[in-house]
Amino acid sequence: MREVSEDAHPWLTYWLIREEDSGQGIGLVGSKFLPDEEGYVELGYAIAEENRRNGYMTEALEGFLDWLYEFPFCNGAVLSIWNENASSIKVAEKCGFCYKETKEGYRIYQYDF
């Protein structure tokens, strides 16, 4: 982080997903770097196994996409999801990501603003 402009720090910091009632951290969502030359940013996310299937990840990803809308140079987002990760694929599709292609065992999804 020291070698990157402070303006880039929000793009390189994952958001903590907290369970509302307990305040306990249960997962992360964020971008892997700044948007590319076409204006697309690659995202990543994870949630603790015991907190899956409660809608937390869908809510967090939708919130992160809302944050991305604030940046006119960002045209959308991309996800690389392991072929066998059916839960993550379901989250992506619920949030409006569209399947584009498969590369090296990963399904590539894209979200356009």
Contact map, one row per residue, 1 for C-alpha under 8 A:
11111000100000000000000000000000000000000000000000000000000000000000000000000000000000000000000000000000000000000
11111000000000000000000000000000000000000000000000000000000000000000000000000000000000000000000000000000000000000
11111000000000000000000000000000000000000000000000000000000000000000000000000000000000000000000000000000000000000
11111101100000000000000000000000000000000000000000000000000000000000000000000000000000000000000000000000000000000
11111111100000000000000000000000000000000000000000000000000000000000000000000000000000000000000000000000000000000
00011111100000000000000000000000000000000000000000000000000000000000000000000000000000000000000000000000000000000
00001111110000000000000000000000000000000000000000000000000000000000000000000000000000000000000000000000000000000
00011111111100000000000000000000010000000000000000000000000000000000000000000000000000000000000000000000000000000
10011111111110000000000000000000000000000000000000000000000000000000000000000000000000000000000000000000000000000
00000011111110000000000000000000000000000000000000000000000000000000000000000000000000000000000000000000000000000
00000001111111000000000000000111110000000000000000000000000000000000000000000000000000000000000000000000000000000
00000001111111000000000000000111110000000000000000000000000000000000000000000000000000000000000000000000000000000
00000000111111100000000000000110000000000000000000000000000000000000000000000000000000000000000000000000000000000
00000000001111110000000000011110000000000000000000000000000000000000000000000000000000000000000000000000000000000
00000000000011111000000000011100000000000000000000000000000000000000000000000000000000000000000000000000000000000
00000000000001111100000011111000000000000000000000000000000000000000000000000000000000000000000000000000000000000
00000000000000111110000011111000000000000000000000000001000100000000000000000000000000000000000000000000000000000
00000000000000011111011111100000000000000000000000000000000000000000000000000000000000000000000000000000000000000
00000000000000001111111111000000000000000000000000000000000000000000000000000000000000000000000000000000000000000
00000000000000000111111100000000000000000000000000000000000000000000000000000000000000000000000000000000000000000
00000000000000000011111000000000000000000000000000000000000000000000000000000000000000000000000000000000000000000
00000000000000000111111100000000000000000000000000000000000000000000000000000000000000000000000000000000000000000
00000000000000000111111110000000000000000000000000000000000000000000000000000000000000000000000000000000000000000
00000000000000000111011111000000000000000000000000000000000000000000000000000000000000000000000000000000000000000
00000000000000011110001111100000000000000000000000000000000000000000000000000000000000000000000000000000000000000
00000000000000011110000111110000000000000000001100100000000000000000000000000000000000000000000000000000000000000
00000000000000011100000011111000000000000000111100000000000000000000000000000000000000000000000000000000000000000
00000000000001111000000001111100000000000000111000000000000000000000000000000000000000000000000000000000000000000
00000000000001111000000000111110000000000011110000000000000110010000000000000000000000000000000000000000000000000
00000000001111100000000000011111000000000011100000000000000000010000000000000000000000000000000000000000000000000
00000000001111000000000000001111110000001111000000000000000000000000000000000000000000000000000000000000000000000
00000000001100000000000000000111110000001111000000000000000000000000000000000000000000000000000000000000000000000
00000000001100000000000000000011111000001100000000000000000000000000000000000000000000000000000000000000000000000
00000001001100000000000000000011111100001000000000000000000000000000000000000000000000000000000000000000000000000
00000000000000000000000000000000111111111100000000000000000000000000000011000000000000000000000000000000000000000
00000000000000000000000000000000011111111000000000000000000000000000000000000000000000000000000000000000000000000
00000000000000000000000000000000001111110000000000000000000000000000000000000000000000000000000000000000000000000
00000000000000000000000000000000001111110000000000000000000000000000000000100000000000000000000000000000000000000
00000000000000000000000000000000001111111000000000000000000000000000000011110000000000000000000000000000000000000
00000000000000000000000000000000001111111100000000000000000000000000000001111100000000000000000000000000000000000
00000000000000000000000000000011111100111110000000000000000000000000000001011100000000000000000000000000000000000
00000000000000000000000000000011101000011111000000000000000000000000000000001111000000000000000000000000000000000
00000000000000000000000000001111000000001111100000000000000000000000000000001110000000000000000000000000000000000
00000000000000000000000000001111000000000111110000000000000000000000000000000010000000000000000000000000000000000
00000000000000000000000000111100000000000011111000000000100010000000000000000000000000000000000000000000000000000
00000000000000000000000000111000000000000001111100000000100000000000000000000000000000000000000000000000000000000
00000000000000000000000001110000000000000000111110110000100000000000000000000000000000000000000000000000000000000
00000000000000000000000001100000000000000000011111110000000000000000000000000000000000000000000000000000000000000
00000000000000000000000000000000000000000000001111110000000000000000000000000000000000000000000000000000000000000
00000000000000000000000000000000000000000000000111110000000000000000000000000000000000000000000000000000000000000
00000000000000000000000001000000000000000000001111111101000000000000000000000000000000000000000000000000000000000
00000000000000000000000000000000000000000000001111111111100000000000000000000000000000000000000000000000000000000
00000000000000000000000000000000000000000000000000111111000000000000000000000000000000000000000000000000000000000
00000000000000000000000000000000000000000000000000111111100000000000000000000000000000000000000000000000000000000
00000000000000000000000000000000000000000000000000011111111000000000000000000000000000000000000000000000000000000
00000000000000001000000000000000000000000000000000111111111100000000000000000000000000000000000000000000000000000
00000000000000000000000000000000000000000000111000010111111110000000000000000000000000000010000000000000000000000
00000000000000000000000000000000000000000000000000000011111111000000000000000000000000000011011000000000000000000
00000000000000000000000000000000000000000000000000000011111111100000000000000000000000000000000000000000000000000
00000000000000001000000000001000000000000000000000000001111111110000000000000000000000000000000000000000000000000
00000000000000000000000000001000000000000000100000000000111111111000000000000000000000000000001000000000000000000
00000000000000000000000000000000000000000000000000000000011111111100000000000000000000000000001000000000000000000
00000000000000000000000000000000000000000000000000000000001111111110000000000000000000000000000000000000000000000
00000000000000000000000000001100000000000000000000000000000111111111000000000000000000000000000000000000000000000
00000000000000000000000000000000000000000000000000000000000011111111100000000000000000000000000000000000000000000
00000000000000000000000000000000000000000000000000000000000001111111110000000000000000000000000000000000000000000
00000000000000000000000000000000000000000000000000000000000000111111111000000000000000000000000000000000000000000
00000000000000000000000000000000000000000000000000000000000000011111111001010000000000000000000000000000000000000
00000000000000000000000000000000000000000000000000000000000000001111111101000000000000000000000000000000000000001
00000000000000000000000000000000000000000000000000000000000000000111111100000000000000000000000000000000000000000
00000000000000000000000000000000000000000000000000000000000000000011111111000000000000000000000000000000000000000
00000000000000000000000000000000000000000000000000000000000000000000111111100000000000000000000000000000000000000
00000000000000000000000000000000001000100000000000000000000000000000001111100000000000000000000000000000000000000
00000000000000000000000000000000001000111000000000000000000000000001101111110000000000000000000000000000000000000
00000000000000000000000000000000000001110000000000000000000000000000000111111000000000000000000000000000000000011
00000000000000000000000000000000000000111000000000000000000000000001000001111100000000000000000000000000000001111
00000000000000000000000000000000000000011110000000000000000000000000000000111110000000000000000000000000000001110
00000000000000000000000000000000000000011110000000000000000000000000000000011111000000000000000000000000000111100
00000000000000000000000000000000000000000111000000000000000000000000000000001111100000000001000000000000001111000
00000000000000000000000000000000000000000100000000000000000000000000000000000111110000000000000000000000011110000
00000000000000000000000000000000000000000000000000000000000000000000000000000011111010011000000000000000011110000
00000000000000000000000000000000000000000000000000000000000000000000000000000001111110000000000000000000111000000
00000000000000000000000000000000000000000000000000000000000000000000000000000000111111000000000000000000111000000
00000000000000000000000000000000000000000000000000000000000000000000000000000000011111000000000000000000000000000
00000000000000000000000000000000000000000000000000000000000000000000000000000000111111111000000000000000000000000
00000000000000000000000000000000000000000000000000000000000000000000000000000000001111111100000000000000000000000
00000000000000000000000000000000000000000000000000000000000000000000000000000000000011111110000000000000000000000
00000000000000000000000000000000000000000000000000000000000000000000000000000000100011111111000000000000000000000
00000000000000000000000000000000000000000000000000000000000000000000000000000000100011111111100000000000000000000
00000000000000000000000000000000000000000000000000000000000000000000000000000000000001111111110000000000000000000
00000000000000000000000000000000000000000000000000000000110000000000000000000000000000111111111000000000000000000
00000000000000000000000000000000000000000000000000000000010000000000000000000010000000011111111111000000000010000
00000000000000000000000000000000000000000000000000000000000000000000000000000000000000001111111111000000000000000
00000000000000000000000000000000000000000000000000000000010000000000000000000000000000000111111110000000000000000
00000000000000000000000000000000000000000000000000000000010011000000000000000000000000000011111110000000000000000
00000000000000000000000000000000000000000000000000000000000000000000000000000000000000000001111111000000000000100
00000000000000000000000000000000000000000000000000000000000000000000000000000000000000000001111111100000000011110
00000000000000000000000000000000000000000000000000000000000000000000000000000000000000000001100111110000000011100
00000000000000000000000000000000000000000000000000000000000000000000000000000000000000000000000011111000001111000
00000000000000000000000000000000000000000000000000000000000000000000000000000000000000000000000001111100001111000
00000000000000000000000000000000000000000000000000000000000000000000000000000000000000000000000000111110001110000
00000000000000000000000000000000000000000000000000000000000000000000000000000000000000000000000000011111111100000
00000000000000000000000000000000000000000000000000000000000000000000000000000000000000000000000000001111111100000
00000000000000000000000000000000000000000000000000000000000000000000000000000000000000000000000000000111110000000
00000000000000000000000000000000000000000000000000000000000000000000000000000000011000000000000000000111111000000
00000000000000000000000000000000000000000000000000000000000000000000000000000001111000000000000000000111111100000
00000000000000000000000000000000000000000000000000000000000000000000000000000011111000000000000000111110111110000
00000000000000000000000000000000000000000000000000000000000000000000000000000111100000000000000000111110011111000
00000000000000000000000000000000000000000000000000000000000000000000000000000111100000000001000011111000001111100
00000000000000000000000000000000000000000000000000000000000000000000000000011110000000000000000011110000000111110
00000000000000000000000000000000000000000000000000000000000000000000000000011100000000000000000111000000000011111
00000000000000000000000000000000000000000000000000000000000000000000000000111000000000000000000010000000000001111
00000000000000000000000000000000000000000000000000000000000000000000100000110000000000000000000000000000000000111
